[in-house]
């Protein structure tokens, strides 16, 4: 019912296609994550110049030329949906390619293991150090490793908070101890999780914490590229001596290199398992051993079940079927979501209006008999220049408007709204009693941007005593 966790010390793969891809992607992703906050984008005077920024104080999100306001949070929903479908699409094509090459857990774990390798050495040296008694040398090596991990974790936490403020100013504040308590708290939280998960939890995150490993099989089909051991060719396995013939035996020499290089410690020869993250390091290791003994590569392959079965039956086993029902469906979904978001961003209004009807009281009857309703009218000018708008109401004959601190008893008025700001008006609408025949009447506010002539209609209710 319970098995003690065994510390996994993966062996270094010195060369191979998958190891090279992991190095390039790891350094590329880390470079982007840590350097992206320093990218600049000119948005005009008074606007943040950081290309990627989540401006909490200004309640705005920026991504190069895209600017997202709080009421447009649905774009975030669209982005998350797009990311989810992309993950499903990647899985249908290439298995757990995300887990093996792009996941932050994998990236930082690779880096932490590399720090151990720089300080101690490869797998056998690290295992010997673990078993060795505590000496001054062991303490020093362990301390250097922990210092390296803490430095990387701190850099991770700092990079994260730089996306929430001006990166250059925040860097200065952080290192001169002038940043807020909140900034240091988030650095500690994000850095602490990086230190804990990449330094100690490692494969346990993939095995027990990540939900993707639990339903990955639902994303695959017989044409998905996965890590496969060709049992028909490898069995029966046995150690091989130099010059030994491989007739009447399998090609697997039982060197266990595939197990030793696996970051999750599984034996792929036992079949596809939940713990396999699809990194392909076992493929590189096995190909290296096949080269040494003069056997064909591909005993462990990154291929589809269809091709593996074809080769087992004596066929060519070299066909990759990219176009199939699920990949076409995922592609169409991505195109629809992407096109919808692009169209929405390209055609979105630069003026938004929010109307809140006064509820207590719903209406007031004035001494002259007119019925008055109160409203909070908000105009959001989403461009960085001042604008003049014309506001009028229709729907009730003889209705007039009155703005607290402004014009009164007018059928229309001009309003000046500063750029990139929200103007809030306390607005009253008065209507003759004889024109208010129902307890609730639709009242239409028409806001026209005078320079461009664009019109925005908003409907609210006008309450009265009724008849």
N, C-alpha and C positions, 0 to 999 in steps of 0.2 A: 504493500500500500504506500510505502514511502521509500524513496531512494535518495541518498545524500548527493548533493550537487557536486559533480566532478569538474574541476577547473580545466578548461580546454586551452591548450597551447598550440594553435595552428602552426604548421610548418610553413616556411617561406617558399613560395613558388618564384623561382628566379626569372623564368621566361615563359612566354605563352601569350596567345591572343587575348584570353580573358583577363590574365593578370595585367597586361598592358592597358587594356580598356579600363580596368578598375583604377589603375594609377592615374590615367588621364582624367577620368571623370571625377575622381576624388579631389585632385588638386584644382580642377576647373570649378567644381561646385563650391569648394571652400573659398577659392579666390573671389567668386561672384558674391557669395554671402557676406564676406568681410569687406569687399571693396565697393559693392553696389551703393551703400549709403552715401558715398563720397561723389557719386556721379551728379552732375549739375544739369539743370534744364531751365532755360529762361522763360518765365511766365509773365514778365512785365514788372513795372515798379510796385513795390510793396508786397509782392507775392513770394512765397517760398521758392528758393532756387534749387532745392534738392529734388532729384529726378524721381526717387521712390521714397515716399514719406506718408506715414499715418499721423497726421497732425491732430493730436487729441485736444489741445487747447483750442485750436481753430475749428475743431469738429469737421475735418475734411480729410480725404484720402487722395493722394497724388501718385500717378504712375506715368511718368513722362508727360505726354500731352493730355492725358485723361485726368479729369478732376471729378471726384465723387463726393456728393453732399450726403448728410445723414439720412435724408428722406429717400436716397437712392441706394439704400443698403441691399435692395433686391439684386443689384449687380453682383454683390458678393455671393448671394445664393446661386446666381447663374454661373459664376466662376467656380464655385465648389462643385456644382453639378457637372460642369465641363471637365473638371479635374477627375471626378469619379468615373465618368464615362471613358476618359482617356486611360485611366488605370485598367478598366475592364478590357479596353481595346488592346492595350499593351499585353495584358495577360493572355488574351485569346491568341495573339500572334506569337509571343515569345515567352510565355510562362511568367515566372516571377522575376522578370528582368528589373522591375522597380526595386524589389527587395535586394537583389544581388549587387546592383550597381548605383542606384540613385537615392535610396532611403538614407535619411540623416543618421539613423542608428548604425547602418552599415558603414557609412562614410567615416563617422567619428570613431567607431570601433576599430576600423582599419588603421586609422591614425594612431590611436592609443596602443595598438599591438605593435605598430612600427616603432613607437617610442621605446617600448620594452625591448624590441629587437636591437635598436641602436645601443641601449645601455647594457643589456645582458648578452644577447646573442639569439640564435635561432632556437627552435623548439626544444632540443635536448638540453641546451644550456639553461633555458628558463625552467624546465622541469627539475633539473639538478639543483638550481637555486631554491626552488620551492621545498625540496626535500632536505636541503642542507640545514644544519643548525644555525642559530642566530649568532653571527659573528659581526665584527666591525665592517668587514667588506660587504656582507649581505645587507646590513642596515644602510650603508652608504648607497648601494645600488637601488634599494627599495625607495630611499628618500629621493634620489634623483628621478626615478620613475614617477613618484607621486608629485614631485615638483613640476615635471613636464606635463602630467595630466592636469594639474591645477592651472598651469599657464594656458593650456589649450582651452580648458573650461571657462576661465575668465575671459579669454578672447571671444569665445562663443557668446557669453552673456553680454559683453560689451557690444559686439556686433548687432545683437538683437535689439538693444535699446536705442541704437543709433538710427533705426528706422522710424523712431517716434519723436525726433527732434532734429535740429540742425546738427549734422554729424560732426563738423569741425568744432563748433562751439561746445557740443556735448563731450567730445574727446578732451578738450581743454579743461572743462569743468570736472570731469571724472578724475583726471590725473592730478589736478590741483586741489582735489577734495572740496570742490565748490558745488558739486551736483547735489540734487535733493536726496532725501532719504529714500523716496520712491524709486529713483534711478538705481541706487546701490542695492535696494531690495530686489529689484527685478534682475539685476546682474547676478546676485547671489542665487536667486531661484533658478533661472535658466542655466547658469553655469553649474549649479549644484546638481541639477538633473543630468546635464551632460557628463559630469564627473561620475555620477552614480551609475547611469545606464551604460555608458561606453566603457567605463573602467571596471565595473564589477558585475553588472547584470548581463551585459553582452547578449549571448545567444538566448538567455532566459526571456529577454524581451520578445524575441521572435517566437519562442516556444509557447509562452504563457500569457504575454501581455498584448501582443498584436492580434487584432481580430482577423486580419487578412489571411493568416495561415490557416484559419479554421474553415474558411469557405473558398479557398483557392481552387479546389478541384471543380467547383461549379463554373469557374471561368474557363477551364480547359476543354478541349475536345481532342479527337485523335490526330488533328493536324497542328496542334499547338506545339511550339518548340520547348522541350523540357530536357532536363538532364536524365540520361538513360544509360543503363549498363546492359550491354548486349550479351545476355546470359548464354545464348546459343553458341557464341564464339568463345566466351571466357571460361566456361565450365567443362570438365572439372578443373578447378584451380589447384595450383601446387607451386611451391618454390622452384626456381629454375637455376641450374648450374650452367656455367659457361660452356658453350658448345653443345648443350643438350638439345635433342630434337624435340619439336613440338607436335609430332605426329601422335595421334591417339590421346591427346590431352588438350585442355583449354589453353588459351593464350594468357589468361590471368596468372601472373606469377606470385600472387598473394603477397605483394610487397607492402600492402596497406598504405601506400602513399596517398591514395584517394581519401582515406580516413584521416591521415595525419594533416593534410592541408585544409580539410573542411573546417570552416569557422564555427559550425554548429556541432561538429564531432560525429556526424552520422556516417554510416557505411552505405554508399549509394548502390552497392552490389545487392543489397537486400530489397531494392525497389524504391520507387518514388515515395518520399515520406514528407510529412507535414513540416518537419524541421528543415528541409532543403530549401535554401533561399535562391537557388538558381544562379549562383555566382560563377560557375564553370571552372573553378580552380582545380577540381578533381579531374576535369578534362585535360587541362594543361599538364598536371602531374602524371596522369596515365600516358599521355602522348609522349612525354619525356622518357618514361620507362620503356614504352614500346620501341622508341628509337634506339635505346641502349641494347635491347635484345634482338633488334632487327626484325620486328614484327610490324604489320600495318597499324597505322593510327586508327583511332575511332572506337576502341573497345568501350570506352565511356564517351558518349557523344552528346552534343546539344542538338537534338533532332526530335522529330515528331514520332509518335508511336506508330503511325502508318509506315514511315520509312524504316523504322527498326524492325517491324514485322515483315516488311518486304524483303529486307536483307536476310532475315532469318529463313525465309522461304526460298532464298536463292535469287531474288529479284535485284534490280539496281538500287532501289531504296534511296533515290536522290531527288524526289519531287517535293517541292514546297508549295502547298496550296494556300495562297494568301486570300483569294476571293472565295468566301463561303458565307453562309447565311448570317452568322453572328458578326463577322467582321464588317460585312456590308451594312448590317443594322447599326453597329456602333459608329461607323463612318457617317451614315446618314444623320444619326443623332448629334454627332459632333458638328456636322455642317449646319444643321438646323439651329442648335444652341448658339454656335459661333456667329452665324449670320444674324440671328435674332438680336444678340447682344451688340453686334457691330451696327446694325440698323438702328437700334434703340439709342445707342450713343451718338450716332451721326445725325439723328433727327430729333433728339430730345430738346425740349423747350428750355430757353435761357431765363424764363420767368416762371415762378411758381407762386400760387396763391393758396392761403389757408384761411378759412372763415369759421369762426366759432360763435354760435348764437348764444346770447345771454340767457341763462336758464332761470335765474332767480332775480327779479320776476321774469316771466316769459314775455310780458308786454306791460306797458304803462299807458293809461288813457290820460291825456293832458287836459288842462282846464278848458281849452277851446274845442275839445272833443276829438282831436286827432289821436291816432294810435301810434305809439313809439315802441320800436324794438331796438335793442342794443346788440352790437357785434364787435368782436375783436377780429380785425382784418389785417392779415400779414402778407406783405409782398416781398418775395425773395428775388433779388436781382443777381443772377448767376454769372454776370460778366463783370470785368474789372474796369468799368467806366460808369459814370453817373448817367441815369436815365430819367426821362420825364414821361409819366403815364397819365392817361385820362381815364377817370373812373365815373361810371354812371350806372343807374339801376333801372331796370324795366320789369314789367310783370304786374305792377299795381299803378293804375292811373293816378297822377297827382302826387306820387311819392317823392319826397325830398330827403337829402342827406345832410348830416351835421357831423363834423369831426371835432372832437374835444381839442381845444387849443387852435382850431383852424376855422375854415368856412362853415357857414350854417345856412340851412334852408335853400340848398342848391340842388339842381337835378344832375349836375355833373361837375367834376372838379379836376384840376391838374395836380399831380403828386410828383415830387422829386424824390428819387430813391438813390442813395449812394451806391457805387459799384461794389459788388461782392459782399453785400450786406442784406440784412432783413429789416424792413421797416414795419413797425407794428402801429396800427391806428385804432383808437377807440372811436367807433363809428356808431351813429344813431340814424335810423331811418324812420321818418314820420310819414304817415299816410292818412288821408281823410277817412273818417269812420264809415261813411256810406260806401267806400270802395273796398272795405275789408268785410267781405260777406261770409267768409269761412273762418274756422278756428285756426287753420293752417293754409297759407297761400304761398305758392312758389314765388321767390324773389330772385331775379337774375342780376348779378353784378358783372358788368362788362368792363374789363381793364384793357386799354389799348396803349401799346408802346408807340409814342408819337413819331419817333424818327423812322421806324421801320413799318409801322402800321399793323403790326401783328396784334391779334385780338385774343383775349383769354376770357372765356365765360365760366362763371362759377354760380351754382344754384344753392340757395339756402332757403329756409322757411321764414315766413313772416307770420307771427302769431297775433291773434285778435280774439275778441269776445264771441264772434260769430253771431248768427241770428237764429 
